[in-house]
């Protein structure tokens, strides 16, 4: 009897020789394997030198259950942006590290990331194992740091007055140590995976710093509330969800503006923002141009090589657009194989030069039809471009688009792989 697809996948996971981890290059494979081994060693040492109490286990199960409920309610969109995903899981690991012996902090990320993998976002298993180990190692160390302080400072209940202030300060110090340690372990893996990755831009931008501050404050507040009584952990879950959704909101807004396949502005967003730019240019008597771009014979690519090859072609053209446009130009996808550009401060002549550079570069590039290293099949692409400049006749976005469409039609009807400009302003030959 032939095995089902589920059985085949299960057998594949059970065969170590088929793990994706083996496909990593040597240094990265060694690093992502060393971190879990270090956690196992630290956990074994700490477990052999602690006193196990039923009350600690019950407290851990309560915190783990609340954390799993919170993670299960996380929007899937939280994992669809950026290399550094802010999942706020550490906000539940920190109270475990502070209020329980270090061994619990080392295993606390496991159930939370299992829920993430099963319920929210299915990622590579070796990455989940590495992330769990990095969290456990960092916050296990933070727990050891916290419990190294005198009992007169770190004892619970928290109390009030000077003791409460000292307790919170030590918790904050432990969170800094755990959070920084976890980030460094993850960033090291990112750099090993891609030495050209720009880490600073990911961790020092305003949004990342706001998220880090929110995660720090949330972890601290959860720890203080649970420190009063563990049952208050149940009351923390709604607050955790509200903060988490607030931090995801900017990404939801960004996604509503972007075409998912190319990463350019979608048609409605482009038209809305372009209309504002046209009105501004008319008001200030500034030059402006619009260009419509169509990939020539794109249907042949889909019919010959499949839609995945077509998607790769779209992304290749998109990348060329980004490489040749200025920071304040607007690029959008109008659907199918058609793109649209808004070029502020550009006359018809300027826009023609931009379009010709873009057309020439795309005509000279080759795009592989799939990701296989041994693939020897490539496609070449050409584009036709219609350009319309702002002038006395074209004073609205709809006029510019209609004129650019007429110019594009002319370019396609006269042989394709051409740029045609319609403008009342003089053009260079």
FENHU-V152906 format. One record per residue. N is the residue number from 1. PHI is phi in whole degrees, -180 to 180 (none if undefined). PSI is psi in degrees with one decimal (NA if undefined). D_LAST is the distance of its C-alpha to the last C-alpha in whole Angstrom. Layout:
BEGIN
N_PHI_PSI_D_LAST, N_PHI_PSI_D_LAST
END
This chain:
BEGIN
1_none_136.2_72, 2_-75_137.0_69, 3_-69_145.4_68, 4_-71_166.0_66, 5_-64_-36.3_63, 6_-64_-42.7_64, 7_-63_-41.8_67, 8_-63_-41.7_64, 9_-65_-40.0_62, 10_-63_-43.3_66, 11_-65_-35.8_67, 12_-65_-43.5_63, 13_-64_-33.5_64, 14_-77_-13.0_67, 15_-96_105.9_66, 16_-57_-27.1_65, 17_-68_-17.1_64, 18_-105_6.9_61, 19_-68_141.1_60, 20_-63_-22.6_57, 21_-57_-33.6_58, 22_-70_-16.4_58, 23_-82_-10.2_54, 24_-71_152.1_54, 25_-71_161.1_53, 26_-48_-58.5_56, 27_-60_-41.1_56, 28_-69_-39.8_55, 29_-64_-41.2_58, 30_-65_-41.9_60, 31_-68_-48.1_60, 32_-69_-17.9_59, 33_-88_-30.7_63, 34_-71_-36.4_64, 35_-64_-48.4_64, 36_-61_-37.0_66, 37_-65_-38.4_69, 38_-64_-39.1_69, 39_-64_-44.1_69, 40_-60_-42.1_72, 41_-65_-45.2_74, 42_-66_-40.4_74, 43_-64_-43.5_75, 44_-61_-43.4_78, 45_-64_-46.3_79, 46_-68_-36.3_79, 47_-67_-32.2_81, 48_-78_-11.4_83, 49_-122_32.8_84, 50_-135_162.6_84, 51_-102_120.8_87, 52_-84_128.6_85, 53_-123_135.4_86, 54_-57_-35.8_86, 55_-64_-36.7_85, 56_-66_-40.3_82, 57_-65_-42.0_81, 58_-63_-41.6_81, 59_-64_-40.8_79, 60_-64_-43.9_77, 61_-63_-37.0_77, 62_-65_-47.6_76, 63_-65_-40.3_73, 64_-64_-40.3_72, 65_-65_-44.4_72, 66_-64_-40.4_71, 67_-64_-39.9_68, 68_-67_-38.1_67, 69_-64_-42.3_67, 70_-64_-45.4_65, 71_-65_-40.3_62, 72_-63_-24.5_63, 73_-92_3.9_62, 74_-70_132.5_58, 75_-63_141.5_55, 76_-61_-27.3_53, 77_-65_-15.6_50, 78_-63_-19.5_52, 79_-108_15.3_51, 80_-111_22.5_47, 81_-147_137.4_45, 82_72_163.2_45, 83_-83_-37.4_47, 84_-95_104.5_50, 85_-87_126.4_52, 86_-93_96.0_54, 87_-101_-5.5_57, 88_63_16.3_59, 89_-62_-32.4_62, 90_-63_-21.4_63, 91_-64_-22.2_64, 92_-98_-22.7_67, 93_-76_-35.7_68, 94_-59_-50.1_68, 95_-60_-33.0_72, 96_-64_-42.6_73, 97_-65_-32.8_72, 98_-86_-42.6_74, 99_-95_-7.0_77, 100_-132_165.3_78, 101_-59_155.7_79, 102_-56_-29.6_76, 103_-61_-32.2_76, 104_-69_-36.9_75, 105_-64_-30.9_72, 106_-72_-26.8_71, 107_-105_-8.4_71, 108_-58_-38.2_70, 109_-67_-20.7_66, 110_-61_-55.7_67, 111_-64_-32.6_68, 112_-68_-41.5_65, 113_-78_-25.1_63, 114_-65_-44.0_64, 115_-63_-41.4_64, 116_-59_-44.8_60, 117_-68_-42.4_60, 118_-81_-39.6_62, 119_-101_-33.7_61, 120_-109_-56.6_58, 121_-149_118.9_55, 122_-87_108.0_56, 123_-110_179.9_55, 124_-62_134.1_56, 125_-60_-41.6_59, 126_-64_-30.1_59, 127_-70_-39.9_57, 128_-63_-43.0_59, 129_-63_-44.2_62, 130_-65_-44.8_60, 131_-62_-42.7_60, 132_-62_-42.9_63, 133_-67_-39.8_65, 134_-64_-42.5_62, 135_-64_-47.3_63, 136_-62_-40.5_67, 137_-67_-45.2_67, 138_-67_-46.4_65, 139_-83_-19.9_68, 140_-65_-42.1_71, 141_-64_-39.3_70, 142_-63_-37.8_70, 143_-66_-42.7_73, 144_-61_-40.0_75, 145_-63_-46.0_74, 146_-61_-46.6_75, 147_-76_-6.4_78, 148_-78_-16.3_79, 149_-75_157.9_79, 150_-57_145.1_83, 151_-61_-27.2_84, 152_-65_-20.3_85, 153_-97_-43.9_81, 154_-96_4.9_80, 155_-68_148.7_83, 156_-117_151.2_82, 157_-66_162.5_83, 158_-64_-38.9_81, 159_82_-150.2_83, 160_-147_177.9_82, 161_66_-138.3_82, 162_-62_-40.6_81, 163_-61_-42.4_81, 164_-63_-41.5_79, 165_-64_-45.8_76, 166_-63_-41.5_77, 167_-62_-46.5_77, 168_-64_-40.2_73, 169_-63_-40.0_72, 170_-69_-38.8_73, 171_-62_-43.9_71, 172_-62_-41.4_68, 173_-63_-41.5_68, 174_-66_-38.3_69, 175_-65_-40.6_66, 176_-60_-45.1_64, 177_-64_-45.5_65, 178_-67_-45.7_65, 179_-64_-44.1_61, 180_-67_-40.0_60, 181_-63_-43.1_62, 182_-63_-46.1_60, 183_-61_-41.8_57, 184_-65_-39.8_57, 185_-64_-41.3_58, 186_-70_-43.3_55, 187_-64_-35.6_53, 188_-62_-39.8_54, 189_-67_-39.5_54, 190_-63_-42.8_50, 191_-68_-36.4_49, 192_-67_-36.3_51, 193_-71_-37.1_49, 194_-145_93.7_46, 195_-58_-21.5_46, 196_-87_-1.9_42, 197_-63_136.5_43, 198_-93_91.4_43, 199_-69_-40.1_46, 200_-58_-40.5_46, 201_-65_-26.3_43, 202_-83_-31.5_46, 203_-105_-12.8_49, 204_-114_5.6_48, 205_-78_163.2_46, 206_-60_-43.4_47, 207_-63_-41.9_48, 208_-66_-40.2_49, 209_-68_-38.9_52, 210_-63_-43.3_53, 211_-64_-39.8_54, 212_-66_-41.0_56, 213_-65_-41.4_57, 214_-63_-42.0_58, 215_-65_-40.4_59, 216_-63_-49.2_62, 217_-65_-40.5_63, 218_-65_-43.8_64, 219_-61_-40.7_65, 220_-66_-44.1_68, 221_-66_-42.0_69, 222_-60_-43.2_69, 223_-64_-42.2_72, 224_-65_-45.0_73, 225_-65_-45.2_74, 226_-70_-28.2_75, 227_-65_-27.6_77, 228_-69_-50.3_79, 229_-159_134.3_80, 230_-58_-28.6_79, 231_-65_-21.8_79, 232_-68_-10.0_76, 233_-59_-32.0_74, 234_-64_-35.8_74, 235_-74_-17.9_73, 236_-77_-28.5_70, 237_-55_-48.8_68, 238_-60_-39.9_66, 239_-64_-42.2_65, 240_-59_-43.6_64, 241_-66_-39.4_62, 242_-64_-45.5_61, 243_-64_-42.2_59, 244_-63_-44.0_58, 245_-69_-33.9_56, 246_-63_-40.5_55, 247_-73_-26.2_53, 248_-80_-22.5_51, 249_-53_-45.2_50, 250_-58_-34.0_47, 251_-72_-34.9_46, 252_-65_-41.1_47, 253_-64_-44.3_44, 254_-62_-41.1_42, 255_-65_-31.1_42, 256_-70_-15.7_42, 257_-97_-15.5_38, 258_-109_140.6_37, 259_-75_122.0_36, 260_-63_-33.6_39, 261_-79_-33.2_37, 262_-112_-21.1_34, 263_82_1.0_35, 264_-85_171.5_32, 265_-62_141.8_33, 266_-76_171.0_34, 267_-61_-45.9_33, 268_-65_-41.6_35, 269_-67_-42.2_35, 270_-60_-46.3_31, 271_-62_-40.1_31, 272_-65_-46.8_34, 273_-75_-34.1_32, 274_-68_-37.6_28, 275_-60_-38.7_30, 276_-64_-42.2_32, 277_-66_-39.3_28, 278_-65_-44.7_27, 279_-60_-40.2_30, 280_-65_-42.6_29, 281_-65_-39.6_26, 282_-64_-42.2_26, 283_-66_-37.2_30, 284_-99_3.8_28, 285_58_39.2_25, 286_-97_148.6_23, 287_-70_154.8_19, 288_-165_148.9_20, 289_-143_154.9_18, 290_-124_139.7_20, 291_-128_131.9_19, 292_-105_133.1_21, 293_-122_134.2_21, 294_-130_129.9_23, 295_-76_124.6_25, 296_-69_133.7_25, 297_52_40.7_28, 298_-66_-31.7_30, 299_-60_-31.5_33, 300_-64_-36.1_33, 301_-63_-47.3_34, 302_-64_-43.0_37, 303_-70_-33.4_38, 304_-86_-43.7_38, 305_-113_-10.4_39, 306_103_165.5_40, 307_-72_-26.4_39, 308_-65_-39.6_40, 309_-65_-37.4_37, 310_-63_-39.4_35, 311_-63_-38.8_36, 312_-65_-37.6_35, 313_-64_-43.3_32, 314_-59_-43.4_31, 315_-68_-34.2_32, 316_-66_-42.6_30, 317_-65_-40.5_27, 318_-58_-43.6_29, 319_-63_-38.6_29, 320_-65_-37.3_25, 321_-59_-46.8_24, 322_-63_-37.1_27, 323_-69_-27.2_26, 324_-111_1.8_22, 325_-105_156.5_23, 326_-80_163.9_24, 327_-62_-27.9_28, 328_-99_2.0_27, 329_-72_151.3_25, 330_-111_124.1_27, 331_-118_134.0_27, 332_-140_163.0_29, 333_-106_124.7_30, 334_-93_3.1_30, 335_113_148.6_32, 336_59_-127.2_32, 337_-106_22.3_29, 338_-109_134.2_27, 339_-123_161.1_26, 340_-139_140.8_24, 341_-124_141.6_23, 342_-114_125.2_23, 343_-118_90.6_21, 344_-66_154.0_22, 345_58_31.1_21, 346_-127_125.0_17, 347_-78_177.3_14, 348_-60_-38.6_12, 349_-65_-44.8_9, 350_-61_-44.7_13, 351_-65_-36.6_14, 352_-61_-43.0_11, 353_-63_-43.1_11, 354_-62_-45.9_15, 355_-64_-40.7_15, 356_-67_-40.2_13, 357_-61_-43.9_16, 358_-65_-45.2_18, 359_-62_-41.7_17, 360_-66_-43.8_18, 361_-65_-41.8_21, 362_-68_-37.9_22, 363_-65_-25.4_22, 364_-93_-4.0_23, 365_-95_158.0_26, 366_-123_142.8_30, 367_-124_123.6_32, 368_-66_147.9_36, 369_-83_-15.7_38, 370_-154_-176.4_41, 371_-93_1.1_42, 372_-67_129.1_45, 373_-59_-33.2_44, 374_-87_5.2_45, 375_-64_129.0_42, 376_-115_12.9_40, 377_-104_125.6_38, 378_-129_156.5_35, 379_-118_146.8_32, 380_-109_146.2_28, 381_-125_150.2_26, 382_-132_160.0_22, 383_-132_151.5_21, 384_-111_141.1_19, 385_-132_132.3_17, 386_-114_130.4_17, 387_-122_136.8_15, 388_-130_134.8_16, 389_-106_151.2_16, 390_-68_125.3_19, 391_-151_-166.1_19, 392_-64_-29.3_22, 393_-86_-31.6_22, 394_-107_99.0_22, 395_-123_2.8_25, 396_-129_156.9_27, 397_-61_-40.0_26, 398_-62_-37.2_27, 399_-65_-44.0_25, 400_-62_-43.7_22, 401_-65_-40.2_24, 402_-65_-40.8_24, 403_-69_-42.5_20, 404_-64_-35.8_19, 405_-66_-39.5_22, 406_-65_-39.4_20, 407_-66_-39.3_17, 408_-65_-42.1_19, 409_-60_-41.4_21, 410_-63_-44.0_18, 411_-62_-38.3_16, 412_-75_-37.2_20, 413_-73_-20.8_21, 414_-104_23.1_18, 415_125_-11.8_19, 416_66_177.1_19, 417_51_46.5_18, 418_-138_160.5_15, 419_-117_128.7_13, 420_-126_134.8_12, 421_-118_134.2_11, 422_-117_116.9_13, 423_-158_147.4_13, 424_-80_-14.4_14, 425_-81_153.3_13, 426_-63_144.8_9, 427_-121_147.5_6, 428_-74_147.7_4, 429_-68_NA_0
END
